[in-house]
Structure formats: structure tokens, C-alpha cells
Amino acid sequence: MINLDDLFQQMQQRFNAQAAQNIEAVFQYNLSEQQIFSCKISDGECSFSEGAHSAPDIELSMASDLLLEIISGESDAMQAFMEGSIEAEGDMTLAPALVSLFPAA
């Protein structure tokens, strides 16, 4: 099980506010080990909360290890999605934005 506080901190450090200027959305991450959190992008800022969001714009389901690899730059998010390692439901037009919102190291 991953430490969500550490993950939130890593994602916050990688957050590209400039890429978020025109995005108003909630991304929900459903991770293995039944860990769920959401990331709200609004007004060029991001905020994280543990647990399911009542109305996420997009839900991304993946192994927690894969998310850590994506955040660290060891794995490519688009490639993982194309290979089926990431499942998405909701507004699929938001998924590609994650690459620019949280660029790899």
C-alpha cells in the first residue's frame, strides 16, 4: 500500500500550473489495494483528497505501482493506457492533459 500523503506531495511538486489554466476538472484515481483519491484542477491550481469524489469528470484505474512509476518518469502514461494497464471512464478528452499537468522528471 502506498503512502498517499507522499504521493500527493510528489504530484504537487510536478504540477504545471500553466498547463492547467483552461482546465476545470476532477480526476479520480482508483488504485490497487482499494486506495482511491481525487485531484481537483481549478483556477490553475490542484488539490488532492483521499476517497472517492461524488462526481469525478474522469476515473482512472491502475495498479498503485504503475502510478508511482509514471510520477517518477519510469513509465509512460500514454503507453500504459494504450497497453490497457490504465482503464479510464468518463470524459476521455481529459486523459491526455495529465501528461502536461504532471510532467515527468
Secondary structure, DSSP 8 states (H G I E B T S, - for coil): ---HHHHHHHHHHH--GGGGTT--EEEEEEEGGGEEEEEEEETTEEEEEES--SS-SEEEEE-HHHHHHHHHTSS-HHHHHHTTSSEEEE-GGGTTHHHHHS---
